[in-house]
Amino acid sequence: MTKFHELQSALNGYTSMIRNMFLTSSIGFVAITFSNQFIKYQTHMQIMSLVIFIYSIIYGIKATFDFKEYLKYLNQVSNLPEVYKMQLDNWEQWIILTYLYIFILLIIIFATLFRLVLV
């Protein structure tokens, strides 16, 4: 059986990984925003920002998948304290919010790709 103090460590690790996804995608936002300033390298900057977005999405999906697997394991633990059982639903809501953010990033990627094709 896992030690119960590791539950909070797992949540903290997931929160840290999701924060890294937010920060990485922010770099992608900055790169795509300032791509217009680089007349000669505008397309290169937009492609670089798309790569950053894609990396951020993959990173977020991997972190979320791993955390979801951990929550699945916790749902099967029979002697899990009640305080953690109450938290499992809340923690699963963080997964939903992460998927929502990833969906928003996908919309930005497709909009950027559409813009690249038309220009």
Steps between C-alpha positions, in 0.01 A plus 500: 500500500621849417573741781226756526736798509599409143150593384566868556841465335334352192255791483782749548696331222201513266440866583864575425486319166182683399658830601791413271248438220347844561840667501615322186185594315550860617835499323314379191254790536785749524677350199187512287416854613844635418534306176361804317802702618737270310411582141771283349449208741126530569416153366790345691381661823144379444621145434718518812202613707293213361772255603497651849121466517517138386766424760286664767200291399696174501648588838155575643344184359782287642475661845122466502508138385748409774297678769179340374660156529601582857144607584369179345732307732383701801136421419587133541674538838272362769644666810539850360413761766168674451663842461681377187190329361325837514789661313504251211204664324657843539827375360319352201351843433855634460544245222191634323630857526835389358328338203302822447823701491651251253191540281548878502863451399388279212266773379791746505719255308237447231435873472872563460535225242203641311663842506830358380335326207305806393794742525 
